[in-house]
Amino acid sequence: MSDNRFTDHLGRPIIAVTGMGVITSLGQGLQDNWATLTSGTSGIHRITRFPTEGLSTRISGTVDFIDVPADNAVERSYAFARETTAEALAQAGLSGDFEGPLFLAAPPVEPEWSARFALADRAPPSQAEGDAYDRFLTAMRERPDPAFLEAVQFGSISERLSDKFGTRGLPVTLSTACASGATAIQLGVEAIRHGRTDRSLVVATDGSVSAEALIRFSLLSALSTQNEPPEKASKPFSKDRDGFVIAEGAATLVLESLESAIARGAKVLGILKGCGEKADHFHRTRSSPDGGPAIATIRAALEDAGMDEAAIGYINAHGTSTPENDKMEYGSMRAVFGDRLKDIPVSSNKSMIGHTLTAAGAVEAVFSIQTMLTGTLPPTINYVNPDPTIVLDVVPNQKRDQRVRAVLSNSFGFGGQNASLVMTLEPA
């Protein structure tokens, strides 16, 4: 007979977080990131990685302080994930092979334009006017390039992480746009709930900022063009917000059944109480204006947690700083929490770190747990011109000391990918 101290309202194993690691444009490591985030400091800066002349957006939250052997998205994403995973496992007190499954959220992978041009130039002159992909294949057959191959394989990041940290089974790599990090957490939670493992390793990473990424998001009118000063560009829920600031980062969480964590004497940092995920078929990039899928996502997370909305003491908002998304998220929260919403602190980490895309859901989950552990609410900075149609307590511009025991974290992504997480400080 199972011990009900370790099971939730549906008889499933309670999921504990025992290790966390994070990298953002604010720095490396949870301690430095948290100190800088709660001080209200921005990590947004002018881009120096590549030329930006002629681009409408010239700012980002790139991570430029981690050494990589080759300057491409795969190597950067792997390096960030490797460092955050090492930090999380150390905090969890785990060494040697992890012996549990790996769930990785990674950015879509394709070669940089410079690499494509270099590869095309290697093709025989006889194919100069031929199909570009035929030229690429011929060049690779004549002179194999392992570094290039590694940079264009979607699963290579997870395979390298699995080899390094000794995870069990085939690693799972997913990409659900801005919800990816939260989706990876949900998969890690479900693996433990279903009894397939006692622990899972969840990693979300994104080192994909490039000129091409800026151009593509600019064509969608998604990016802020308020380049001067860079640190003032991301302003969620403000009247003069004009788009998100693209950024990089990574986060790792060690998830365990509470029973397993207690049995080995691990420190429990927080509880992953509930997960909700819903699809939105309204548009390939835009969210449904009525917020229906987002509303359903939040309610699904609360239901999965066995909690009602009155239990939530703080919301870590998706808060991208785009005109439509902020408005939609506000309407969705208002539909769920009603008049009480104005009394719930709601802040956006993206005002300081930018939008870390694939990594965002996991990065913000780490910060949500840290909020409960420290009793400090991180601010929403650059909040000087409030949007009168969005009535929120955004913890404006300065951190706030306030104890909370339950947090909702939202991730609403392109392509209709919506995910919400409910986290608590302790089991019920």
C-alpha positions in Angstrom: 0.0 0.0 0.0 1.4 3.4 -1.0 2.2 6.1 1.6 -0.3 8.9 0.9 2.2 11.4 2.2 3.9 11.0 -1.2 0.8 11.0 -3.5 -1.4 13.8 -4.7 -5.2 14.2 -4.9 -5.3 11.7 -7.8 -3.0 9.2 -6.2 -0.1 10.1 -8.4 3.5 10.6 -7.1 4.1 14.1 -5.9 6.9 15.7 -8.0 9.7 17.5 -6.2 12.3 19.8 -7.7 15.7 19.1 -6.1 18.1 20.9 -8.4 18.1 24.0 -10.6 20.6 25.7 -12.9 20.2 28.7 -15.1 22.0 30.9 -17.7 20.6 34.1 -19.1 22.0 37.4 -20.5 22.3 38.4 -16.8 25.0 35.9 -16.1 25.8 32.3 -15.3 24.4 30.4 -12.3 21.3 30.7 -10.2 22.8 32.9 -7.5 24.2 35.6 -9.8 21.0 35.6 -12.0 18.7 35.9 -9.0 20.7 38.8 -7.5 20.8 40.7 -10.8 17.1 39.9 -11.7 15.8 41.1 -8.4 17.9 44.2 -8.5 15.9 45.2 -11.6 18.9 45.1 -13.9 18.5 44.5 -17.6 20.6 42.1 -19.6 19.6 43.6 -23.0 22.4 45.1 -25.0 23.5 46.0 -28.5 24.3 43.0 -30.7 28.0 42.5 -31.4 27.9 38.9 -32.6 27.1 39.9 -36.2 26.7 43.1 -38.2 23.3 44.8 -37.7 23.5 47.6 -40.2 20.2 47.9 -42.0 18.3 45.8 -39.5 15.3 47.4 -37.8 16.2 45.6 -34.5 19.8 45.8 -33.3 19.5 44.7 -29.7 19.2 41.3 -28.0 19.8 39.4 -24.8 22.6 37.2 -26.3 24.8 35.1 -24.1 28.3 35.9 -25.2 30.4 34.8 -22.2 30.3 31.0 -22.7 33.1 29.6 -24.8 32.0 27.4 -27.8 34.2 25.5 -30.3 32.1 26.7 -33.3 29.9 29.7 -33.6 26.6 28.2 -34.3 23.2 27.6 -32.6 23.8 24.0 -31.8 27.2 24.5 -30.1 25.9 27.5 -28.1 22.7 25.7 -27.1 24.7 22.6 -26.0 27.2 24.7 -24.0 24.4 26.5 -22.2 22.6 23.2 -21.4 25.8 21.5 -20.3 26.6 24.3 -17.8 23.0 24.6 -16.3 22.8 20.8 -16.0 26.1 20.5 -14.1 24.8 23.2 -11.8 21.4 21.6 -11.2 22.9 18.1 -10.5 25.4 19.6 -8.1 22.6 21.3 -6.2 20.6 18.1 -6.2 23.6 16.2 -4.7 23.7 13.8 -7.6 27.0 12.5 -9.2 27.8 9.8 -11.6 25.3 8.6 -14.1 21.9 10.2 -13.7 20.0 7.0 -14.5 16.8 8.7 -15.5 15.3 10.0 -18.7 16.3 13.3 -20.4 13.7 15.7 -21.8 15.2 18.5 -23.8 13.6 21.6 -25.3 15.9 22.8 -28.1 15.5 25.4 -30.9 14.8 24.4 -34.4 18.1 23.7 -36.1 19.4 24.8 -39.4 22.8 26.0 -40.7 23.8 29.7 -40.5 23.7 31.5 -43.9 27.5 31.8 -43.8 27.9 28.1 -43.4 25.5 27.4 -46.3 27.4 29.8 -48.6 30.7 28.2 -47.6 29.3 24.7 -48.4 27.9 25.8 -51.7 31.3 27.3 -52.7 32.9 23.9 -52.2 30.6 22.3 -54.8 32.2 21.4 -58.2 32.1 24.1 -60.8 29.9 21.9 -63.0 27.1 22.3 -60.5 27.4 26.0 -60.1 24.0 26.6 -61.6 22.4 23.4 -60.3 19.9 22.8 -57.4 21.3 24.2 -54.1 20.7 21.0 -52.2 22.3 18.8 -54.8 25.4 21.1 -54.5 25.3 20.8 -50.7 25.1 17.0 -50.9 27.9 16.7 -53.4 30.2 18.9 -51.4 29.6 16.8 -48.3 30.2 13.6 -50.1 33.5 14.8 -51.5 34.7 16.2 -48.2 32.8 15.1 -45.1 32.5 17.8 -42.4 31.7 16.4 -39.0 31.4 19.8 -37.4 28.9 21.0 -40.0 26.9 17.7 -39.6 26.7 18.1 -35.9 25.4 21.7 -36.3 22.5 20.6 -38.5 21.2 17.6 -36.5 18.2 18.4 -34.3 18.9 15.5 -31.9 22.6 16.1 -31.4 22.3 18.3 -28.4 20.3 15.8 -26.4 22.5 12.9 -27.4 25.6 14.7 -26.2 23.9 15.6 -22.9 22.8 12.1 -22.5 26.3 10.8 -23.0 27.8 13.3 -20.7 25.4 12.9 -17.8 24.5 9.3 -18.1 20.7 9.6 -18.7 18.6 6.4 -19.3 16.9 5.5 -22.5 16.6 7.5 -25.7 16.6 11.3 -24.9 13.6 13.2 -26.1 14.0 16.5 -27.9 11.0 18.8 -28.5 10.3 22.2 -29.9 6.9 23.8 -29.1 8.0 27.4 -29.7 7.8 29.7 -26.7 6.1 26.9 -24.6 8.9 24.4 -25.1 10.5 24.7 -21.7 7.2 24.3 -19.9 6.3 21.4 -22.2 9.6 19.6 -21.4 8.8 20.0 -17.7 5.4 18.5 -18.2 7.0 15.5 -20.0 9.4 15.0 -17.1 6.5 15.2 -14.6 4.4 12.7 -16.5 7.3 10.2 -16.7 7.4 10.1 -12.9 3.7 10.1 -12.4 3.3 7.2 -14.8 5.8 5.1 -12.8 8.4 4.9 -15.6 11.1 6.5 -13.4 11.8 8.0 -10.0 13.6 11.0 -11.5 13.9 12.9 -14.7 16.2 15.5 -16.1 14.6 18.5 -17.8 16.6 20.9 -19.8 15.6 23.8 -22.0 18.2 25.8 -24.0 18.3 28.3 -26.8 21.4 29.9 -28.4 19.9 30.6 -31.7 20.1 34.4 -32.1 21.3 35.2 -35.6 20.8 37.8 -38.2 18.4 35.5 -39.9 16.4 35.0 -36.7 16.1 38.8 -36.3 14.9 39.2 -39.9 12.3 36.5 -39.7 10.8 37.8 -36.5 11.0 41.3 -37.8 8.9 40.3 -40.8 6.3 39.1 -38.4 6.4 42.6 -36.7 7.1 40.7 -33.5 10.4 42.4 -32.3 10.8 45.7 -30.6 12.5 48.4 -32.7 13.2 50.7 -29.7 16.9 50.2 -29.9 18.0 53.1 -27.8 18.7 52.6 -25.0 18.6 48.8 -25.3 17.8 48.1 -21.6 14.5 50.1 -21.9 13.1 48.2 -24.9 11.3 45.4 -23.2 8.3 46.8 -21.3 5.6 44.3 -20.7 2.1 45.6 -20.0 3.1 49.2 -20.8 1.1 51.3 -23.2 4.2 52.0 -25.5 5.3 48.4 -25.8 6.1 47.5 -29.4 7.5 43.9 -29.4 9.6 41.4 -27.7 13.4 41.4 -27.4 14.9 38.2 -28.6 17.3 36.5 -26.2 19.2 33.4 -25.2 19.5 31.2 -22.2 19.0 27.8 -20.6 17.7 26.2 -17.5 17.8 22.7 -16.0 15.5 21.2 -13.4 16.0 17.9 -11.6 12.6 16.3 -10.9 12.1 13.4 -8.5 9.2 11.7 -6.8 8.9 13.2 -3.4 9.3 9.8 -1.9 12.6 9.2 -3.8 13.9 12.7 -2.8 13.1 12.2 0.9 14.5 8.7 0.9 17.9 9.9 -0.3 17.9 12.9 2.0 17.7 15.5 -0.8 16.6 19.1 -0.1 13.2 19.8 -1.7 13.2 23.2 -3.4 9.6 23.2 -4.5 6.8 21.0 -5.9 5.6 20.8 -9.5 2.0 20.6 -8.6 0.1 20.9 -11.9 0.6 21.2 -15.7 -1.8 22.3 -18.3 -1.4 22.4 -22.1 -3.8 23.3 -24.9 -3.5 24.0 -28.6 -4.7 27.1 -30.4 -5.7 26.8 -34.0 -6.6 30.4 -34.6 -3.4 31.4 -36.5 0.1 30.0 -37.1 1.7 32.8 -35.0 -1.0 34.9 -33.4 -3.0 33.8 -30.3 -6.7 33.7 -30.4 -7.9 37.2 -29.4 -10.6 35.9 -27.1 -7.9 34.0 -25.1 -10.0 30.9 -25.1 -7.1 28.4 -25.4 -5.0 30.3 -22.9 -7.9 30.4 -20.4 -8.4 26.6 -20.8 -4.6 26.1 -20.3 -4.6 28.0 -17.0 -7.7 26.2 -15.8 -6.2 22.8 -16.8 -3.1 23.5 -14.8 -5.1 24.4 -11.7 -7.3 21.3 -12.1 -4.3 19.1 -12.5 -2.8 20.6 -9.3 -6.1 20.0 -7.5 -6.2 23.7 -6.6 -8.6 26.6 -7.2 -7.6 30.1 -8.3 -7.8 31.4 -4.8 -4.6 29.5 -3.9 -2.4 31.3 -6.3 -0.3 34.1 -4.7 1.9 35.2 -7.6 1.9 34.9 -11.4 5.1 34.7 -13.5 3.6 36.0 -16.7 4.5 35.1 -20.2 4.6 38.9 -20.6 6.4 39.2 -23.9 6.0 43.0 -24.4 4.1 42.5 -27.7 0.9 44.5 -28.0 -1.4 41.5 -28.8 0.1 38.9 -26.5 0.1 41.0 -23.4 -3.5 42.0 -24.0 -4.5 38.4 -24.6 -2.7 37.1 -21.5 -4.3 39.8 -19.4 -7.8 38.9 -20.7 -7.1 35.2 -20.0 -5.9 35.8 -16.5 -8.9 38.1 -15.9 -11.3 35.4 -17.1 -9.8 32.9 -14.6 -9.1 35.1 -11.6 -11.9 37.7 -11.9 -11.7 40.8 -9.8 -9.1 39.2 -7.6 -6.5 39.5 -10.4 -5.8 43.1 -9.5 -4.6 42.0 -6.1 -2.3 39.2 -7.3 1.3 40.3 -8.1 2.1 39.5 -11.7 5.5 40.2 -13.1 7.5 39.5 -16.3 11.1 38.3 -16.2 11.3 39.1 -19.9 11.5 42.8 -19.0 15.0 42.1 -17.9 16.2 39.0 -19.7 14.3 39.3 -22.9 12.5 36.4 -24.5 14.6 33.3 -24.3 12.2 31.5 -26.7 12.7 27.7 -26.4 14.2 28.1 -22.9 11.7 30.6 -21.5 9.3 28.2 -19.8 12.0 26.5 -17.9 14.0 29.6 -17.1 10.8 31.2 -15.7 9.9 28.0 -13.7 13.3 28.2 -12.0 12.7 31.9 -11.2 9.2 31.0 -9.9 10.5 28.5 -7.5 13.2 30.9 -6.4 10.5 33.5 -5.8 8.9 31.2 -3.2 12.2 30.1 -1.7 13.4 33.7 -1.1 10.1 35.5 -0.4 11.2 38.1 -3.1 9.0 39.0 -6.1 11.1 40.1 -9.1 10.0 43.3 -10.7 8.6 44.2 -14.1 11.1 47.0 -15.1 10.5 49.8 -17.6 6.9 50.2 -16.3 6.6 54.0 -16.6 3.7 54.3 -19.0 1.0 51.9 -17.8 -1.5 50.5 -20.3 -4.9 51.7 -18.9 -6.6 48.7 -20.4 -4.4 46.3 -18.5 -5.1 46.7 -14.8 -2.4 44.6 -13.0 -0.1 44.8 -10.1 3.1 44.2 -12.1 5.5 44.7 -9.2 6.6 47.9 -11.0 10.3 48.6 -11.3 11.4 47.4 -7.9 11.4 44.0 -6.2 9.0 43.3 -3.4 9.4 41.3 -0.2 6.4 39.0 0.0 6.0 35.4 0.9 4.0 33.3 -1.5 3.4 29.6 -1.4 1.8 28.9 -4.8 2.8 30.3 -8.2 1.4 30.1 -11.7 3.8 30.4 -14.6 2.4 30.9 -18.2 4.0 30.2 -21.5 2.0 31.0 -24.6 3.8 30.4 -27.8 3.7 30.7 -31.6 1.9 28.0 -33.5 -0.8 27.7 -30.8 1.4 26.2 -28.2 0.1 27.1 -24.7 1.4 25.7 -21.4 1.0 26.7 -17.8 2.6 25.3 -14.6 1.5 25.5 -11.0 4.3 25.3 -8.5 4.1 25.2 -4.7 6.6 25.5 -1.9 5.4 22.4 -0.1 3.0 19.5 -0.8 -0.6 20.1 0.3 
